[in-house]
Amino acid sequence: MFRRVTVYLLALGLVFGMTACSPKDDGSATAAALATALSSHTVGDLQFDVAGADVQKELTGLAESIAPSWPDVTVSSLEVTDDTARVSLSYSWKFPDTEKLWTYATGADMKRDGDGWTIAWTPEMVQPALKQGDRLKLAASSSQRAQILAADGEAIVKDRPVKIVGINKDGLSEADAETSAKELAAVLDLDAQGYVDKVKAYGPVAFVDAITLREDAFNALDQDRLNAITGVLAQPSTMALAPSRTFAQAILGSVHEATAEDIANSEGKVVAGDVVGTGGLQASFNAQLSGTRGLTVSQVHAATSAATEGATDPATADAGTPAADANSPETVLFSSDPVPGTDVKTTLVTSLQSAAEDALAGVKSPSSIVVMRPSTGAILASANGPDSQGYNTAFLGQYAPGSTFKIATSLGLLRQGMTPESTVNCSTEYIADGKKFLNAPGYAPEATGEVSLTTAVAHSCNTAFVSQFETLPQDKLADAAGALGIGMENDLGLEAFSGVVPRDSTGTEHAASMIGQGKVQVSPLYMAALMSAVVKGGAVAPVLIDGHDGKAKPAEGAALTSAEAGELRTMMRAVVTDGYLDNLADLPGAEAIGKTGTAEYGTDNPPRTHSWVIAAQGDVAVAVFVEDGDLGAVTGGPLARTMLAAAAAG
């Protein structure tokens, strides 16, 4: 890096050097060239009263000692008297990730030399306190990293009780200690030989820790086996932890000490010892959470010797003055105090987040639950099941929504002049552009034939909706989905997929789009947003961070009206009273509404299915997704009920 910069600025130095040799130079050209040389720590063709190579060596040493920072230098004034001149220089240092500037003034003396000027070199022209052989040193002090907060303002990660489990060797023989170590490793499911070796390495009265456990994890151990181990000890302590090991993991992210790669890629914003975020909000809001680190610039004094104390020639002094080293005394020239980071407050409700994660704990497939508040768009919970393996299925999953998308199709049909009472034909099969469409296995025969659009929604009749594919053009279907929030632009502070409904699908693909198949794709988050739009009566932009402007932009098409939303709610209420979500009918409080969905995928015969449910009660909307599930009502229905009940319980 230095080599490329040097070559470029050497060319500048040559230009200024030639100007300095011009008969018309009144000193200003040489002064400007000096400022450029000092800004680039490259002397170029400037003339000094000592060898230019010696000056270059000194500037290079100073630059390397404080890299990557270096100041901008400008000429503030020039005073010329006969054959001498005094250049006043202004220095301004901007350090990475620090707002405070370091500014000061220096000067340089020049003497006319024929048509040009010779500059008297001295380190003081770089910084007034510097002497020959001195170096600069840049040191950073980390600021206090801020917290990620829940909706109630409480830190999500905070000190929580833990148990440090191990063997207390005091009073045990080496043989007994080894036996106890093996027994404890068996209870804790640890590498027995590794822990035995660790116990042997400690002194005869030491406590040798084996593992640190949350209290609930400790209580889940076989206490009888544990207590039967001679010398076992569980010491109470605290540790900074989230409410559970997996709590909002994909949203929160984690932190780690800066690696060499982090430092190299930061353009000076990260230094050794810094803590940086990895993934989730810890990464996307790293600058806010980190705050501003403190900085100190010190003058590291060169060692002096009797042989050079009386030297007056700069070249001789430089040659005889030992360079500053790690043991040299230092003087602070500039400092800035660290500024603590600022908390990031989320909309997550701790109890609901925990309830969602508990509900998904036993699901053997990638899965997610999203809970939103339709009136504000606040994401109250967003959980991913253990088989998502850390992936943010809720935000980033791209899946066919299946029959939950019939709510968007219903809106499109309402806009084509239909009403909830309009008649559609629910046949056992329907052929669209050569492809046969069927209803789900076990479809209620009493809901076939000529039925209302509401009944078709309640019982999720595929053929009724596919039969309307020539009535509802694909672009109008896309507009209807957009009115419910699918495909909107919105910056949550984390990456999220808002869905896509192609506007140019035709034939079979268009027919499949009518029931949320084809190339229609959504995320669980934005299906919760769709449900929220029906409740609120207008598109709802999800919100994760309190006070964060997502600059939401609606998708293409006309906005949802309150009248349209009312008709959709009527049909979705029928799903609970007459359809597949009857398990929500007896929930206390406001009437629950919803829609099930089962989306086929893959090449298996019969095909595998995604399981969906969207539901709402009062000012709470829920989206449930299981990647490899049964019918939506079978897999997703109980999960939706669990979350609505948890939200009602507060």
N, C-alpha and C positions, 0 to 999 in steps of 0.2 A: 504493500500500500504506500509506504513512504517513498519507494522508488518511483512509482508513477506520478505522485504529486510533485516530487522533486524535479522530474524532467519537465513537467509542464511549467512550473513556476520558475525554473531556471531560464526558460525562454522569456518569461516576463522580465526577469532580472536583467537579461541581455538587452532587452528593449530599453529598459530604464537606464542601464549602464551606458548605452550609446547616447541617450539623451543627456546623461550627465557629462559626457565628453563634448557636447555641443558648445560652441563659443557663446551661445545665447543663454546658457544655463546660469540663472541667478541663484542657484542653490535649491530651488523648489523641485526640480526634476529629481535631483539626487535625494532630497528629503522624502519625496513620494516613493522612490525606489527603495529607500531604507525601510519605510513603513511596510511596503509589500514584502520585502525580504524577512522582516521580523514576523509578519503575519503567517508566513509560510515556512519559517525557520530554515530558509534557503537563501544564501547570500548572493548567488549568481555571480555577476561580474563587477559588483561594487568594490571600490577601493577602500581598504582600511589601513591603519597605521601598523598593523601586524599582518602576518600572512593570512589570506582569505581562508585557507584550509584550516587554520587554527580557530578562526571565528566559526566556521562551519561545524567543526568538531564540537565546540562549546554549545552552539545552538541545538545541534542534533542530540547531544547528551541531555540538555534541559527538556527538549520535547519528549524524548523517550522516558524521562523520569516522571512525566505527568500525563502520558498518553491515556486516553485518546483526546484529551482536551488541549486546546491551544487558543490564544486570544485573537481578536481582530485588532489591528493596530492602525491608527490614522494619525496624520499630521495635524496638530491643533494650531501651531504657529511656527513661524520661521523668522529669526532675527539675524540679519546680515550686517556685519561691521567690517568694512574693508575686505580683508582676505580671510576672515573667520565668520562662522555662522553657528547659531544655536537653534537646534530643532527641538520643539516641544512635541511629545508623542502622547497620545491617549490610548490606553489599553482597556479593552472590554472582554471579559471572559464569560462565556455562556457554558455552564456545565450541564451534561445530560441529566434530564429528569430533575432539574433544580431551577426554580424561578429566580432566585437571587443572583444578581450579576456581581462580579468582582471588577471594579473599575479603579483605575489610578492613572497618574501621569508620570512620565519619565522624560528624559532628554538626552540628546546626543550633540557632541561638538564636531564641527567640520572645519577643515582648512582648505583654502583654494590651492589647487595643484595644477598649474597651467590653465587649461580650459575646463578642467573638471574640479572635483572635490575629493578630499581624503577624509574618511570618517575615523574618529578616535574610538576604537573599540573598548568597551567596558561592559561587564555583565549588568551594571546598574541600568543600562538602557532597556533591559528586559524587565527588571524589577528593581526598584531603588535599594532594596536590602541585600541584593545578591553580591557576592564577592567571587573572585576567581576560584573555580573548582567547586562552588556550591551547586546543589541540585534542588529541584522542587519535588515535592512528594504530595500525592493526592490520596487521601484516606476517606472512606465512607463509613457512616454509622447508620444502621437500619432504623427505620421508623417502626412504630407499633402498628402491626397489621390489624385492620378493622374486622368486624364480625359480619356474618350474614345472618339476618334476623328473620324471624317468623312474623306473621301478620300482627301478632300482639306486641311486637317490639322486643321480644325476648330473643337472646342469642340462640341459634339452633345448635351450634357447637359450644358447649360450656362444660365446666367441671362437673363430672358425674361420679358417683361412687363405684369403685372397682375393688376386686380382691386380688392381691398378689399371692399366688399359691406356690409353695415350695417346700423344701425340707430344711428344718433347723437341725444342724449337725451337733449342736451343743449337747453333750452327754451321750452321743452315739459313737459306737466303734465304726471303723471304716467299713467293716463287713455289713453292719446294720444299716449304715448310711447308703451303701450300694443297694441293698435289698429294698430299702424304702424308696430309693430313686426309681428302681424298676417298677415297683408297685404303683407309684404315683404316675409314672409315664403311661402305664396301662390304663389308669382311670381317665387320664387327660388325652389319651390317644396321641401321644408324642413319641418321637424317636427315642427308644429306651437307651440305646448305647450312647447317643449324644448327650442325654441328660445325665447318665451315670458318669461320663467323662467330665462333665461340668461340675458335678458334685465332688468328684475326686480332686479336682483342681483347686477347690476352695479350702480354706483353713479349717481346723478341727472344731471351731465353735461358730462357723459362719451360717447365715441363712442363705440358701441357694434358691433363687427364684426359678420357677419352671414356666409359669405363664401368668399373664394378667387378664382377668375376666371381668366383664360387666357383672353386676350383682345377679341379674336374672340368669345369665349363663352359669354362674357359679352355683346358684340354687338348683339348677337343673341337673347338676352332677349327682352321681350316686353317693349320697352323704354317708351311708353306712360303710361303703368300701373306703371312702376317703378318710373317715375318722379312725378306721382300723389300721391305718398306716402309721408306724412309729415315727415321730418327729415331724409329721406333716403340720404345716402352719399356713393359715390364710390371713394375710395382713390387710386390713382395710386401708384404702387410699382413694385418691380422686385422680381423674384424667380428663382432659378436654375431649369430649365425645359428642356425637349427635345422639338423638334419642334412641336410635337403634343402629346396628352395624350397617344396614342397607338404607337408612333413612334418606330419601330424596337424593340418592347417590349420583344419578345421572344429571340432576339439576345442580347440585351443590359443587361437584367436582372435588378436588383435593389440593393440597399444597405440598411442596417439596423444596429442599434447599437447592439453590441455583446450580445447575450443572455447567460444565465448560461450554456445552452447546448453547444453553440459555444465554450465557454471557456473550458468546461470539455473535449471536443473532440479535442482540438487543440494541446495537448501536450505542453502547455506553450506558444504557438505562438500567442494566442489571450488573451487579458486581458480586464477587465471591462473598458468600455469607448471606446474601439476600434470600428471602423466601418468596417463591413465585407459585402462581396457580396452575393447576393442570386440569383441563376439562371444566365443563360447567361454568357456573357463575364465578368460581375462583379464578378462572382463566379470562373470561370475557370482561370481568370488572377488576382485573388485577391491578390496574393503575389506581383506581379509586380505593381499593382495599389496602394497597401497599402504602399509600401516602407518598411523601417525599423524603428521601433519605437525607441525613445530614452530611455535610462535606467539610473537610479541613484541608487547606493547602499550607504546607509547611516548607520552610527553608531548611534544607539539610546542609549543615556547615561542613565545609571541607576541612580536613586535618591540616595543621600548619607545622612547619619544622623550622628549627633555628637556621638551617641553610637557606631558607627562602624568605625569612621575615623581613630582610632588608632589601629584597629584590624590587626593582622598579620597572624593569622591562617586562611587559605582559607575557611575552612568549616564554621568557625565562621562568617567570613566576608560575605559569601554567605547567611547564615541564617539571617543576620541582614541587608542586603542591599536590599531595595525595588527594585523589577524588573522594567525595563524600561516600560513606558506606553505611551499612545497617547500624553500626555502633556510633555514628556521628551524632552530635547534639542537634536538636531541631528548634526552630522558632516558628510559631504559628503566624502566618501572614493573612489568612482569610478563613472564615468559617461560616457555615450556615447550619442552623439547628434543624433536626428532623421534624417533619410535620406528620402527625399520625394520620392513618388512613381514615376514610369515611365509611360508616356502615352501609351495607346494601340491605334494604328492607324488602323482603318478598311478601307476596300475598298468601303464602302457604299457611294453613291452619294445622298446627302440630297434631292435634287429635285426629283430624280427618286424614292427614297424610299417613299416620300410623295405622289407622283403620284400613285404608286402601292397601297398604303393604301387607297387613295381616290377612286381608281377604284374598290376596294373590299368592300367599306363601305356598300353598299346595298345588298351584296350577303348573302342570308339566308341559309347558309350551311358552314361547314368548308371549307376553300379555301386558296389558296396561289398564289403568283406571284413571280417568280425569274427572275432577269435580270443579265446576265453575259457578260463579254467581252471575246470572244473566244481567242483572241491573247495572253491573260495573265491569264485567268481563274478568274479574279477579279469578285467578286459578287458585282454588282452595286446596287442591291436592292433585298431584300427578305422580302416580306410582307405576313402576314396571315390575313384573314378576321375576322371580329368580332365574328363569330360563331365558330371559332377555340378556343375561350375562353382562350387565352393565350398560348395554345399549339403550339409548333413550327411545324406546319403541313409541311412547306416548307422543313425543314431539316429531320424531323423524321417520316413523314407520310410514310406508307408502303401500296401501292395501286397497283392494276393491271393497267398497262399503256394503255390497249386497243390498238387501231389502231396506236397510235404514235409509238408503238414498231415495226410496220411493216418496219420502217427504218432499224432496226437491222436485221429483217428477210430478207429484200431486200439485205443487205450486205452479209448475209449468202448465198443467192441464187446467187449473183454475184460471190462469191468465189467457187460456184459449177459449174461455167461456163456460167451462164446466163448473159445477157446484159440488159440495159434499154429497148431495142427494142424486147427482147425475148417475145414469145407469151405464154400467160397463159389463162386458161379458167375461165371466170367469170360466173358461173351458178347461177340460182336463189337459189339453195341449194346444199349442198355437205354433204355426209355422210362419216364420218371418224371413222372407228372402231366402227360402230354402233351408233354414235351420229350425229344428224343432225345440220349442221351449216347454218345460213342464213345471208343475208346482212342486213344492217341497214334499218329501215323503210324509204320509200321514195327514195330508191336507184335508180339512173338514169338508165332506161331501155336501153338507147343507149350505155351504157358502159358495157353491158353484152356480153356474147359469147366469141369468141377468141379476146383477147385484148393484148396490150403490157404490159410489167411489169410496165412501166411508167404510163399507163392509170389506171392500177390496184391500183397503189399508189395514183394517183390523185383523184380517186373516192372511194378509200378505200374499195376495193372489198374483203370481208372476204373469200368468197369461193375460189377465185383465190389463196390466200395465204395458206389456209388450204389444198387445193388440192396438195400442194407441200410438205406435211409433211413427205412423204416417200423419197422425194428427198433430203431433208435437215435434217440430223440427229440432235437429240437434243443437243449433245455435240458441234456440229458445230454452232448451233444457239446460244448456250451460249458463244462460242468463239467470234462470231460476236458482240454480245452485249458487251462483255468485251473489244473488240477493240474500242468501242464507249464510254468506261468509266464506264459501269454498273458493279458493283461489285469490283471496284478498292479500294485499301487501301489508305487512305488520312486523316491526322489529321488536321482538320480545326481550332482547338482550341475550338470547340464546337462539341458535338456529332452529327453525321449525318449518315443517312442510304444511302448507295451507291447502293443498289439494289441487287436482287438475281435472277438468272435464273438457275433452277435446271438442272443438267447435265444428270440426269437419268430418266427423264419423258418419258413415253412410251404411245402408243395408243392414246386414246382420250385426255389425258392430254398433250401429245406432240403436238397433232393437235391444241389444244387450245393455247398452247404457241406461235404458229406461228402468232397469232393475239393479243398477249399481254394479254392473259387470263391464265387459268390454275393456276399454282403456281408462275408465274412470278410476281415479285413485285419491285416497284421502289419508289423513292421519287421525288417530284417536283424539288428539287435541282439537282439531278443527271439526270433528263430528260433535264434540262437546260444544263448540262454538255454534254449529248449526242448530243444535237443540236449544242453546241459549237465545238464538235469534227468534225462534218460534215463541219462546216465553216472553221475550222483551217486545217483540213486534218490530224489530229492525236488526240489521247486521251487528254482531258483537265482536269487537276486537279483543282477543285474549290479552290479559295483563298479568305479568309475573313479578315485575319490580315496581314498588310504590314510587311514584314520581317520575318514572322513566317514560319519555315520549316515544311511542312506537311509530309515530308518523303513519298511522294506519291509512290505507287507501282502499276503498271498496273495489271489488271485482267489477268487471264490465256488466252492464245491464241495469234495468230499473231497480230501485230500492224496494225492499219489502214494505208493505203497508200494514197498518194495524188490523185492517179488515181481513187481509190475506192470512195474517198470523192467527187471527181468531178462528178462521175456518180450519187451518192446519191443527190447531189445538183441539178442536172438536173431533177431528178424525183420529188424533193420537190418543184422545181420551177413550175412544172406542176400542183401541188396542188393549186397554186395561179392563174395560167393562165387558167386552165381548170377544176379545182376541187372546193372543198368546202371553200377554203380560198380566194375567189375572192375579199373579202373586203380589202385585202392587196395590190391588184394590182395597185391601184392608189397612193400609198404612194410615195412622192417625194424622190429622191435620189437613192441609190443602189437598185437593184432588191431584193424584199422580197421572202423568201422561207419558207416553213412550212409543218406541218402535223397535222391533227385533230385526235382525239381519243375519243372513247366512250366505256367505260368498264362496263359491266354488273356486278352487285353484289347483294347479298341478295337472299331471297326466294320469294319475291313478284312476282305476275304475272299480267302485264308484269314486268320484273325485273327493279329495280332502276339502275341508271347509273352514273358513274363518268364521268365528262367532262374534256377533255384534249385538249390543243393546244401547240405545240412547233413551234417556228418561229424564223426567223433571218433576219436582214437587215444590211449589212455592217459588222462592228465589234461589233454587238449587238445580243445576243441570248436571247430568252424569253421562259419560260415555264409557262403555266397557268393551274391551277387545281381547279376544284370545285367538292367537294365530292358527292353532290347530284344535278346533273345538267341535262340539255337536251343534245342533240347531241353536240359534241365538237365544231363544227362550230357555232352553235346557241348560246351556253353559253360562250365558251372560245374565239371565234373569235373576238368579239368586244373588249374584254379585251386585247387580244394580240395586236390589232391595236392601242389601246390607249397607250400601253407601248412603242411600236416601234416609235410612233409619239412623245411621250414625250422624248425618248432618242435622236431622231433626232433634237428636239428643243433645246437640251442641258440643 
